Amino acid sequence: MSSTQKKKTRATVSPLMHTLATYMARAARRPLPKEVAEKTKHHVLDTIAAMVSGSRLLPGEKAIAYARTLGGAPQALVIGSDIVTNAEQAAHINGMLAHADETDDSHAPSLSHPGCAIVPAALAMGERERANGTQLLRAVALGYDLCARLNLSLHPYDFRQAGHSTHSFGPGFGAAAAASLLAGLDYDGMRHALSYTAQQCSGVSCWMRDEEHIEKAFDFGGMPARNGTAAASMVACGFTAVEDVFSGERNFYIAYDETARIGRKPQPERLVRDLGSVYEIMNTNIKRWSVGSPIQAPLDALLELIRAHGLKAADVESVQVRVAHQGANTTDNRNMPDICMQHMCAVMLIDGIVTFESSHDERRMKDPKVLDLRRRITLRGDDALTRAMPSRQGIVEVALKDGRRLRKHVKAVRGTAQNPMTRAEVDEKCFHLMAPILGKARSRRLCDAVWTLEKVDSLTRLRPLLKA
């Protein structure tokens, strides 16, 4: 590039883009704070467990069958299979595996599921580039920062109300950031990768009508993981792009300025606010229960009532559950067990606990005992709990046959940033998700490998542990 061209480029790059791209380009060499590195391991392992378990669910089976038709350069593994394909396709398929279920993590303020897009993209590009475990951790942490900040800059709850899918926008940029770090992109490359990501942005919130979770797995995980990996791959191969997609004529924020419909302009400055001091992975939730997010608080509440009062299903006359309106709409009497509020609450009361197996046992949705209790469980959307969002709170009120009434209001679900799970709890969850597929010995080795990622000199060494 000539000196004249360089001056022109500097003139067309906004201070915001300069700050963002500089931060991204230096992230590969920037050590993570100890607590951030630890939390990143939690989310890497949690997402790997979601991919492994998801490989045997319907969306995962469909995705793996599709992968077998593709071919591609042998760069990265499709987890839970013997397929090795190119990084973009591996990211796509593994992203669908990661959200084949309701097991993966979520970032409530940004209305996104970061892990199911970012971790598959990072693993795929990391395998391709023979990256080490430390590089993976830094890439994933960077991805969570970009994912959350991009959505926050668009006012995510209003953005969703306008019809867009926040679950596809932010995670696409997060996947691109992680893949770009691992591809070794410099300052210019980061800017160009962001432009290719913006061009691929899509997503409408009709995913809520998906009955079999297949398109939803693509919308949340597969598409953003694929698009972000593609953006990084193209730029790494020499593609150039618009110098600054976030400012100037016809930029990203002009395209998605929903002022006329939702009343607030985007805030691009959110992209760089507190970068390097606030790590959004620390504000991301891990699910204690393998069920839809709105069901987490009611299950926590019921478990506490069971333990505190010896509550049994036979004692129950009726149950009223209250959550935010959107959560009630999403989980009200659905025909999939793990996203049906009434069914999962009935299972918790009958079994005294909820496991991965019980939350996916479709036969129990026809069990007379479960159906009898389910009919006595009502679900209501609550104005106060809606105003409390993004805190996913829940209130459970149980009327007992002896006339007593029990009530529990859960304000901080176990696994949320406000009430995080310990390493031991994350390990236990992930081990039990993976053991039925990989076996206990291999699942134990895989968990241990993630907890000691700094010692992994090449991510390809994880491949034997993830293959099935």
FENMOQUI-V263525 format. One record per residue. RES is the residue in one small letter. SS is DSSP state (H for helix, E for strand, C for the rest). OMEGA is omega in degrees with one decimal (999 if undefined). BURIAL is b if it has 9 or more other ideal C-beta (glycine too) atoms within 8 Angstrom, else e. Layout:
BEGIN
RES_SS_OMEGA_BURIAL / RES_SS_OMEGA_BURIAL
END
This chain:
BEGIN
m_C_-179.4_e / s_C_179.4_e / s_H_177.8_e / t_H_179.1_e / q_H_179.0_e / k_H_178.1_b / k_H_179.2_e / k_H_179.1_e / t_H_179.4_b / r_H_-178.3_e / a_H_-176.2_e / t_H_177.7_e / v_C_-178.9_b / s_C_174.4_b / p_H_179.3_e / l_H_179.7_b / m_H_178.8_b / h_H_179.6_b / t_H_-177.2_b / l_H_-176.8_b / a_H_177.2_b / t_H_178.5_b / y_H_-178.8_b / m_H_-176.9_b / a_H_-178.7_b / r_H_-173.6_e / a_H_-178.6_b / a_H_-177.6_b / r_H_-175.1_e / r_C_178.9_e / p_C_176.1_e / l_C_170.4_b / p_C_-174.1_e / k_H_-177.3_e / e_H_178.1_e / v_H_177.2_b / a_H_179.1_b / e_H_-179.5_b / k_H_178.6_b / t_H_175.5_b / k_H_177.9_b / h_H_-174.7_b / h_H_174.2_b / v_H_-179.4_b / l_H_179.8_b / d_H_179.9_b / t_H_175.6_b / i_H_178.4_b / a_H_177.1_b / a_H_178.7_b / m_H_-179.5_b / v_H_179.9_b / s_H_179.5_b / g_H_-179.5_b / s_C_-178.7_b / r_C_174.3_e / l_C_-173.1_b / l_H_179.1_b / p_H_178.5_b / g_H_178.1_b / e_H_178.2_b / k_H_-179.1_b / a_H_-180.0_b / i_H_176.4_b / a_H_177.2_e / y_H_-179.9_b / a_H_-179.3_b / r_C_179.1_e / t_C_-166.8_e / l_C_-170.8_e / g_C_178.2_e / g_C_179.2_e / a_C_-175.9_e / p_C_-175.7_e / q_C_-174.3_b / a_E_-176.1_b / l_E_164.3_b / v_C_-171.2_b / i_C_-179.2_b / g_C_179.3_b / s_C_174.5_b / d_C_-175.6_e / i_C_172.2_b / v_E_-174.1_b / t_E_-179.5_b / n_C_-170.8_b / a_H_-178.6_b / e_H_-178.6_b / q_H_177.6_b / a_H_177.9_b / a_H_179.2_b / h_H_-176.0_b / i_H_-179.2_b / n_H_174.9_b / g_H_176.9_b / m_H_177.8_b / l_H_-175.3_b / a_H_176.8_b / h_C_173.5_b / a_C_-173.6_b / d_C_175.8_b / e_C_-174.2_b / t_C_-170.6_b / d_C_-173.5_b / d_C_179.9_b / s_E_177.0_b / h_E_-170.5_b / a_H_-177.6_b / p_H_-178.1_b / s_H_-178.7_b / l_C_-178.2_b / s_E_171.1_b / h_C_-172.3_b / p_C_-170.2_b / g_H_-172.5_b / c_H_174.2_b / a_H_-171.8_b / i_H_-177.3_b / v_H_175.3_b / p_H_178.4_b / a_H_-179.2_b / a_H_179.0_b / l_H_-178.2_b / a_H_179.2_b / m_H_177.8_b / g_H_175.0_b / e_H_-178.5_b / r_H_-174.9_b / e_C_-177.4_b / r_C_-179.8_e / a_C_177.9_b / n_C_-175.0_b / g_H_178.3_b / t_H_177.5_e / q_H_178.1_b / l_H_-178.8_b / l_H_-179.9_b / r_H_179.1_b / a_H_-178.6_b / v_H_178.9_b / a_H_176.9_b / l_H_179.6_b / g_H_178.4_b / y_H_178.6_b / d_H_-178.5_b / l_H_179.6_b / c_H_-176.7_b / a_H_-175.9_b / r_H_179.0_b / l_H_178.9_b / n_H_179.5_b / l_H_179.3_b / s_H_-178.9_b / l_C_-174.8_b / h_C_-166.2_b / p_H_-177.7_b / y_H_174.3_b / d_H_-179.6_b / f_H_176.2_b / r_H_180.0_b / q_H_178.1_e / a_C_174.9_b / g_C_-179.4_e / h_E_177.1_b / s_C_176.8_b / t_H_-177.4_b / h_H_177.0_b / s_H_-175.6_b / f_H_-177.1_b / g_H_-179.6_b / p_H_175.9_b / g_H_177.7_b / f_H_176.6_b / g_H_177.8_b / a_H_179.4_b / a_H_179.4_b / a_H_-179.5_b / a_H_-179.1_b / a_H_-179.2_b / s_H_176.2_b / l_H_-176.8_b / l_H_175.3_b / a_C_176.7_b / g_C_-177.9_e / l_C_178.1_b / d_C_-177.6_e / y_H_179.3_e / d_H_-179.3_e / g_H_178.4_b / m_H_179.1_b / r_H_-178.4_b / h_H_178.0_b / a_H_177.0_b / l_H_179.2_b / s_H_178.2_b / y_H_176.7_b / t_H_179.3_b / a_H_180.0_b / q_H_-178.1_e / q_C_-177.5_b / c_C_176.3_b / s_C_176.5_e / g_C_175.0_b / v_E_-168.9_e / s_H_173.0_b / c_H_175.4_e / w_H_-179.3_b / m_H_-179.3_e / r_H_-178.0_e / d_C_-175.1_b / e_C_-173.1_e / e_C_174.1_e / h_C_-177.2_b / i_H_177.0_b / e_H_178.7_e / k_H_177.2_b / a_H_176.5_b / f_H_-176.1_b / d_H_-176.5_b / f_H_-172.4_b / g_H_-172.1_b / g_H_-176.2_b / m_H_179.6_b / p_H_177.3_b / a_H_178.8_b / r_H_-175.9_b / n_H_178.7_b / g_H_178.3_b / t_H_178.0_b / a_H_179.4_b / a_H_179.7_b / a_H_-177.9_b / s_H_-179.5_b / m_H_-179.9_b / v_H_177.2_b / a_H_-180.0_b / c_C_175.1_e / g_C_178.4_e / f_C_171.7_e / t_C_-173.6_e / a_C_173.6_b / v_C_-173.4_e / e_C_-176.8_b / d_C_-176.3_b / v_C_-176.4_b / f_C_177.6_b / s_C_179.8_b / g_C_-175.7_e / e_C_174.9_e / r_C_-177.1_e / n_C_-176.9_b / f_H_-175.2_b / y_H_172.0_b / i_H_-179.5_e / a_H_-176.4_e / y_C_173.8_b / d_C_-175.6_e / e_C_-174.5_b / t_H_-175.2_e / a_H_-175.0_e / r_H_-174.0_e / i_H_169.1_b / g_C_179.7_e / r_C_179.3_e / k_C_174.9_e / p_C_179.3_b / q_C_-178.6_e / p_H_-178.6_b / e_H_177.1_e / r_H_-179.7_b / l_H_-174.7_b / v_C_-178.4_b / r_C_175.1_e / d_C_175.6_e / l_C_179.4_b / g_C_176.4_e / s_C_173.6_e / v_C_178.8_e / y_C_-172.4_b / e_H_176.3_b / i_H_177.8_b / m_H_-179.7_b / n_H_-176.4_b / t_C_-174.4_b / n_E_170.0_b / i_C_-177.1_b / k_C_172.3_b / r_C_-177.5_b / w_C_-179.8_b / s_C_-179.1_b / v_C_178.6_b / g_C_-175.0_b / s_H_-178.9_b / p_H_-177.4_b / i_H_-175.4_b / q_H_-176.7_b / a_H_177.4_b / p_H_177.8_b / l_H_174.8_b / d_H_-178.9_b / a_H_-179.4_b / l_H_179.6_b / l_H_178.4_b / e_H_178.0_b / l_H_177.9_b / i_H_-177.1_b / r_H_-176.9_e / a_H_-172.2_e / h_H_-177.1_e / g_C_-175.0_e / l_C_177.3_b / k_C_-178.2_b / a_H_-178.2_b / a_H_-179.1_e / d_H_-166.1_e / v_E_171.9_b / e_E_179.5_e / s_E_179.5_b / v_E_170.4_b / q_E_179.5_b / v_E_175.9_b / r_E_175.4_b / v_E_176.4_b / a_C_-176.3_b / h_H_-177.9_b / q_H_177.9_b / g_H_177.4_b / a_H_179.4_b / n_H_-175.9_e / t_H_-169.7_b / t_H_-174.4_b / d_C_174.5_b / n_C_176.8_e / r_C_-176.7_b / n_C_170.4_e / m_C_-172.6_b / p_H_-172.1_b / d_H_173.7_b / i_H_177.5_b / c_C_-176.2_b / m_H_-175.0_b / q_H_-179.1_b / h_H_-175.8_b / m_H_177.1_b / c_H_176.9_b / a_H_179.2_b / v_H_179.1_b / m_H_-179.3_b / l_H_-178.4_b / i_H_-174.8_b / d_H_-174.9_b / g_C_-179.6_e / i_C_172.7_e / v_C_177.2_b / t_C_175.9_e / f_H_-178.3_b / e_H_-176.4_e / s_H_-179.9_b / s_H_179.1_b / h_C_-178.3_b / d_C_-176.5_e / e_H_-179.9_e / r_H_-177.1_e / r_H_176.6_b / m_H_176.4_b / k_H_179.8_e / d_C_-178.0_e / p_H_-179.7_e / k_H_178.5_e / v_H_-178.3_b / l_H_179.7_b / d_H_179.2_e / l_H_-179.4_b / r_H_-179.7_b / r_C_-179.4_e / r_C_178.1_b / i_E_178.6_b / t_E_-179.6_b / l_E_-179.5_b / r_E_167.8_e / g_E_-172.7_b / d_C_-178.3_b / d_H_-177.5_e / a_H_179.5_e / l_H_174.7_b / t_H_178.2_b / r_H_-179.9_e / a_C_178.7_b / m_C_16.3_b / p_C_174.6_e / s_C_-177.2_b / r_C_-178.7_b / q_C_177.5_b / g_E_176.7_b / i_E_177.4_b / v_E_176.7_b / e_E_-176.2_b / v_E_173.1_b / a_E_-177.9_e / l_E_-177.9_b / k_C_178.8_e / d_C_176.0_e / g_C_179.6_e / r_C_175.9_e / r_E_179.0_e / l_E_-178.6_b / r_E_175.6_e / k_E_176.8_b / h_E_178.3_e / v_E_-179.1_b / k_C_180.0_e / a_C_-178.9_e / v_C_176.2_b / r_C_-177.8_b / g_C_177.5_b / t_E_178.9_b / a_C_-179.6_e / q_C_-178.0_e / n_E_-169.7_e / p_C_173.3_b / m_C_176.4_b / t_C_174.7_e / r_H_-178.6_e / a_H_179.7_e / e_H_177.6_b / v_H_179.3_b / d_H_-179.3_b / e_H_178.4_e / k_H_-173.3_b / c_H_178.3_b / f_H_-177.8_b / h_H_174.7_b / l_H_-172.5_b / m_H_-173.0_b / a_H_179.7_b / p_H_-176.6_e / i_H_-177.0_b / l_H_-173.8_b / g_C_-175.0_e / k_H_-176.1_e / a_H_-178.8_e / r_H_177.7_b / s_H_177.3_b / r_H_179.3_b / r_H_-179.7_b / l_H_176.7_b / c_H_-178.6_b / d_H_179.2_e / a_H_179.4_b / v_H_179.3_b / w_H_179.0_b / t_C_-175.9_b / l_H_179.4_b / e_H_-179.1_e / k_H_-179.2_e / v_C_-175.2_b / d_C_175.7_e / s_C_-178.0_e / l_H_176.1_b / t_H_179.3_e / r_H_176.3_e / l_H_-172.3_b / r_H_179.2_b / p_H_179.9_e / l_H_-176.0_b / l_H_-175.5_b / k_C_176.7_b / a_C_999_b
END
